[in-house]
């Protein structure tokens, strides 16, 4: 990891590699869990998500399977 940045407005701390990609993130409100972007894994067999959260913020080109949980 190269840098860690913290945005007090959102309460998100991100650890980034020297290329700028997020390696993991933590929330001030819940510091114990650590979020790791699935793109950080180079495994094409990595299982898909069981649910989608914050769908109202996704990019318009993102499509999601119908058979997973959906939260706004």
C-alpha positions in Angstrom: 0.0 0.0 0.0 1.2 3.4 -0.9 -1.3 5.8 0.7 -4.3 6.1 3.0 -6.7 8.9 2.7 -9.7 9.8 4.9 -12.7 11.8 4.0 -14.3 13.2 7.2 -17.4 14.3 5.2 -18.2 10.7 4.2 -16.4 8.9 7.0 -14.5 6.7 4.6 -10.9 5.8 4.9 -9.3 4.2 1.8 -5.9 2.5 1.4 -4.6 2.8 -2.1 -1.7 1.2 -3.9 0.8 3.3 -5.8 -1.3 2.9 -9.0 -4.2 4.6 -7.3 -6.5 1.6 -7.0 -8.4 1.1 -3.7 -7.0 -1.9 -1.9 -9.5 -1.7 1.0 -11.7 0.7 2.7 -13.1 1.2 6.2 -16.0 3.2 7.6 -15.7 5.4 10.6 -19.1 4.3 11.7 -18.1 0.6 11.6 -14.3 0.3 11.7 -14.2 -3.5 12.3 -15.3 -4.7 8.9 -13.0 -4.0 6.0 -14.3 -3.7 2.4 -12.1 -5.1 -0.4 -13.1 -4.3 -4.0 -13.8 -7.5 -5.9 -11.7 -6.1 -8.7 -8.7 -6.6 -6.4 -9.0 -10.3 -7.0 -7.6 -11.8 -10.3 -9.9 -14.9 -10.0 -12.5 -15.2 -12.8 -14.3 -17.9 -10.7 -14.7 -15.4 -7.8 -18.4 -15.8 -6.7 -20.9 -13.1 -7.6 -22.6 -11.0 -4.9 -25.5 -12.4 -3.0 -27.1 -8.9 -2.9 -26.8 -5.4 -4.3 -26.8 -2.4 -2.0 -27.0 1.3 -2.8 -28.5 0.6 -6.2 -29.7 4.1 -6.5 -26.0 5.2 -6.8 -24.9 2.6 -9.4 -23.8 3.6 -12.9 -26.5 3.4 -15.5 -24.6 0.7 -17.4 -24.3 -1.7 -14.5 -26.7 -4.6 -14.8 -27.5 -7.0 -11.9 -28.9 -10.5 -11.9 -32.6 -10.8 -10.9 -31.9 -13.6 -8.5 -30.0 -11.6 -5.9 -31.2 -9.4 -3.1 -31.8 -5.8 -4.1 -31.7 -2.8 -1.8 -32.1 0.8 -2.8 
